């Protein structure tokens, strides 16, 4: 059995597609399929149900996934710790963060924690969309993942293999340009009508906020008439497109707090259309480096203060 087979298996299990997994793994689809078949022969069980239109895990594959992910995380964590100790860099903290939070929340949050640590950490941050960040944490390439979270969305990180801490709150606000320069009425306002649907700028499938929106709106009693106008995984780009008058979008308040205050953007609906979301930091349950464990202990011992929205609003970073 080869370690690369486990990486292939997890890629297919996450993408539910051999072609998408092959692209992620920089491999041809036939070669990846052969490696998966070799893994199934080694395991002595079929790990995937293959149909014309879909790929899904068998019960054996579902059970094996937890083991495969844990093995890869432990190997990667051990490798990172060995490298750090060999370099004398035992204070390294590796983070993955979704793009929006890397701009708005992470700098001030880290600065506040660093002032109370007994050491000055060497911080390494990679910012990307949610799916890529999840893959990094699952593969053990980082110690922590900072992301938006909503209980309606179940991911691989909400299993027994991971722990998380609530470190702040945000809110998805339906936002639009104002109808006039001096007014507070929205140019594009929910819920729209069948004859005049609201142009909506939405998130791609790999976006964490897109998953949150889909999960919440699928169970919401509120109905809206929407017309897709633009799609991206970057919330910052959606802000730019809303400012250009292309439509409305559910945007994290942390990204548009200044625009809302100045009137450059206005709310495209009442409070019933807003979606409160948490900011959480995730980590594997397995042991991390001493520096990472010290950081985690501090995070747990200093939860965010409460506020009328149930948690503190994020502050836009000035750095």
C-alpha positions in Angstrom: 0.0 0.0 0.0 1.3 3.5 -0.9 0.5 6.7 0.9 -0.4 8.4 -2.4 -3.3 5.9 -2.7 -4.8 7.4 0.5 -4.5 10.9 -1.0 -6.2 9.7 -4.1 -8.9 8.0 -2.1 -9.6 11.2 -0.1 -9.7 13.3 -3.2 -12.3 11.1 -4.8 -14.3 10.9 -1.6 -14.4 14.7 -1.3 -15.0 15.5 -4.9 -17.4 12.6 -5.5 -15.9 12.6 -9.0 -12.9 10.8 -10.5 -12.4 13.5 -13.1 -12.4 16.4 -10.5 -10.2 14.3 -8.2 -7.7 13.6 -11.0 -7.5 17.3 -11.7 -6.8 18.1 -8.0 -4.1 15.4 -7.9 -2.5 16.5 -11.2 -3.1 13.0 -12.6 -4.8 11.5 -15.5 -8.2 9.9 -14.7 -7.2 6.4 -15.9 -4.1 6.5 -13.7 -6.0 7.6 -10.7 -8.7 5.0 -11.3 -6.0 2.3 -11.4 -4.6 3.5 -8.1 -8.0 3.5 -6.4 -8.6 -0.1 -7.7 -5.2 -1.1 -6.3 -6.2 0.4 -2.9 -9.5 -1.5 -3.0 -7.7 -4.8 -3.7 -5.4 -4.0 -0.8 -8.3 -3.2 1.5 -10.2 -6.2 0.4 -13.4 -4.2 -0.1 -15.1 -2.0 -2.6 -14.7 1.6 -1.4 -16.8 3.4 -4.0 -20.2 2.9 -5.7 -19.6 3.8 -9.3 -22.6 4.8 -11.5 -22.9 6.6 -14.8 -23.6 9.9 -13.2 -22.3 9.8 -9.6 -19.6 8.4 -7.4 -20.4 7.6 -3.7 -18.7 5.9 -0.8 -19.8 2.4 0.1 -20.3 1.7 3.9 -16.8 0.2 3.9 -15.5 3.3 2.1 -17.2 5.6 4.6 -15.6 3.8 7.5 -12.2 3.7 5.8 -12.2 7.4 5.1 -11.9 8.3 8.8 -8.9 6.0 9.1 -7.3 7.3 5.9 -7.7 11.0 6.9 -6.3 10.3 10.4 -3.3 8.4 9.0 -2.4 11.3 6.6 -2.9 13.9 9.3 -0.7 12.1 11.8 2.1 11.5 9.2 2.0 15.1 8.0 2.0 16.4 11.6 4.9 14.2 12.5 6.8 15.4 9.4 6.1 19.0 10.2 7.2 18.7 13.8 10.4 16.9 12.8 11.3 19.6 10.2 10.6 22.4 12.7 12.7 20.7 15.4 15.5 20.1 12.9 15.5 23.8 12.0 15.1 24.9 15.6 11.8 26.5 14.6 9.5 25.0 17.2 7.4 28.1 17.4 5.8 27.8 14.0 2.0 28.1 13.7 0.5 27.2 10.4 -3.0 28.5 9.5 -5.4 28.1 6.6 -8.0 30.8 6.4 -10.8 31.6 4.0 -10.1 34.6 1.9 -12.5 37.0 3.5 -11.4 36.3 7.1 -7.7 36.6 6.2 -8.4 40.2 5.3 -10.9 41.3 8.0 -10.6 39.1 11.1 -7.3 37.3 11.2 -4.8 40.2 11.6 -6.5 41.8 14.7 -7.4 38.4 16.2 -3.8 37.2 15.9 -2.4 40.5 17.2 -4.6 40.3 20.3 -3.5 36.7 21.1 0.2 37.3 20.5 0.3 40.0 23.2 -0.6 37.3 25.8 1.5 34.4 24.6 4.8 33.5 26.3 6.6 33.2 23.0 6.5 35.1 19.7 5.2 32.6 17.1 6.4 32.3 13.5 3.0 32.5 11.8 2.4 31.1 8.3 -0.9 31.8 6.7 -2.5 30.4 3.5 -5.7 32.0 2.3 -8.0 30.2 -0.1 -11.6 29.1 -0.6 -13.2 26.8 1.9 -12.8 23.5 0.1 -9.0 24.1 -0.4 -8.7 25.1 3.3 -10.5 22.0 4.4 -8.2 19.8 2.2 -5.1 21.4 3.9 -6.4 20.7 7.4 -7.5 17.2 6.4 -4.1 16.5 5.0 -2.3 17.8 8.1 -0.6 20.6 6.1 -1.7 23.2 8.7 -2.4 23.3 12.4 -5.5 25.4 12.3 -8.3 26.5 9.9 -10.1 29.8 10.4 -13.5 30.0 8.7 -17.1 31.0 8.8 -19.5 28.3 10.2 -23.2 27.7 10.5 -24.7 24.7 12.2 -26.9 23.9 9.1 -23.8 23.0 7.2 -22.2 19.6 8.0 -18.6 19.1 6.8 -15.8 16.7 7.3 -14.6 19.1 10.0 -17.7 18.5 12.2 -16.8 14.9 12.8 -15.3 13.4 15.9 -11.8 13.8 14.3 -11.8 17.6 14.8 -12.3 20.2 17.5 -13.3 23.8 17.1 -13.6 27.0 19.1 -15.9 29.9 18.6 -13.7 33.1 18.3 -16.1 35.7 16.8 -19.2 36.3 14.8 -20.2 37.8 11.5 -23.4 38.2 9.6 -24.3 37.6 5.9 -26.1 40.8 4.9 -28.1 41.1 1.6 -26.5 44.3 0.1 -27.1 46.5 -2.9 -26.2 49.9 -4.3 -28.7 52.5 -3.1 -31.3 53.6 -5.6 -30.0 57.2 -5.5 -26.9 58.8 -4.2 -28.6 60.4 -1.2 -31.1 57.7 -0.4 -31.1 54.6 1.7 -33.5 52.6 -0.5 -31.9 49.7 -2.3 -31.6 49.6 -6.1 -32.1 45.8 -5.9 -34.4 44.7 -3.1 -35.7 41.3 -1.8 -37.8 39.4 -2.4 -38.4 40.5 -6.0 -41.3 39.2 -8.1 -41.7 36.5 -10.8 -42.0 39.2 -13.4 -39.0 41.2 -12.0 -36.6 38.8 -10.3 -33.7 40.3 -8.3 -30.2 39.9 -10.0 -28.1 38.0 -7.5 -24.3 37.7 -7.3 -23.6 34.3 -5.8 -20.8 32.1 -4.5 -19.3 29.1 -6.3 -19.7 25.6 -5.0 -16.3 25.5 -3.3 -17.1 28.6 -1.2 -17.9 28.1 2.5 -20.4 31.0 2.4 -22.0 29.5 -0.6 -22.6 26.3 1.3 -24.0 28.3 4.2 -26.4 30.2 2.0 -27.6 27.1 0.2 -28.2 25.2 3.5 -30.0 28.1 5.2 -32.1 29.1 2.3 -33.2 25.5 1.6 -35.0 25.4 4.9 -36.1 29.0 5.1 -39.8 29.9 4.9 -38.8 33.1 3.1 -39.1 32.9 -0.7 -37.2 35.1 -3.1 -37.4 35.6 -6.9 -33.7 35.6 -8.0 -31.9 35.8 -11.3 -28.3 34.6 -11.3 -26.1 37.4 -12.7 -22.5 36.5 -11.5 -20.7 33.8 -9.6 -17.3 33.7 -7.8 -15.8 32.1 -4.7 -14.3 35.4 -3.7 -16.5 37.5 -1.4 -14.3 40.5 -2.0 -15.0 40.3 -5.7 -18.7 40.1 -5.1 -18.4 43.3 -3.1 -16.8 45.0 -6.1 -19.5 43.7 -8.4 -22.2 44.9 -6.1 -20.5 48.3 -6.0 -20.5 48.2 -9.8 -24.3 47.9 -9.8 -24.5 44.3 -11.2 -27.0 43.1 -8.6 -27.3 42.2 -4.9 -25.4 39.7 -2.9 -25.3 38.2 0.6 -22.0 39.7 1.9 -20.1 39.2 5.2 -20.7 42.3 7.3 -17.0 42.3 8.2 -16.2 43.1 4.5 -18.8 45.9 4.1 -19.1 47.5 7.5 -17.5 50.8 6.2 -19.7 50.9 3.0 -22.8 50.3 5.1 -21.9 53.1 7.5 -21.2 55.6 4.7 -24.2 54.6 2.6 -22.1 53.5 -0.3 -24.0 50.2 0.1 -27.4 49.6 1.7 -29.3 46.5 2.9 -31.3 44.9 0.2 -33.8 43.4 2.7 -35.0 43.5 6.2 -33.4 41.8 9.2 -35.3 38.6 8.4 -33.0 38.1 5.3 -29.8 38.4 7.4 -27.9 35.2 8.3 -25.9 35.3 11.6 -22.8 33.2 11.2 -20.0 32.2 13.6 -16.3 32.5 13.1 -14.6 29.3 14.3 -11.1 27.9 14.4 -10.8 24.2 13.7 -8.0 21.8 14.6 -7.5 18.0 14.5 -8.0 16.1 17.8 -4.6 14.5 17.4 -1.6 16.0 19.2 -0.1 19.2 17.7 3.3 20.7 18.2 3.9 22.3 21.6 3.6 25.8 20.1 0.3 25.0 18.5 -1.1 23.4 21.6 -0.1 26.5 23.6 -1.9 28.7 21.1 -5.0 26.4 21.3 -5.0 26.5 25.1 -5.1 30.3 25.0 -7.9 30.3 22.5 -10.0 28.1 24.7 -9.3 30.1 27.8 -10.2 33.4 26.2 -13.6 33.0 24.5 -15.1 36.1 22.8 -17.3 38.3 24.9 -21.0 38.2 24.4 -23.0 40.9 22.5 -26.6 41.6 21.5 -26.1 39.5 18.4 -24.9 36.6 20.6 -21.2 37.2 19.8 -18.9 40.1 19.0 -18.9 41.7 15.7 -15.7 41.4 13.8 -13.7 44.6 13.4 -12.2 45.5 10.1 -8.5 45.2 10.2 -6.5 48.4 9.7 -3.3 46.4 9.0 
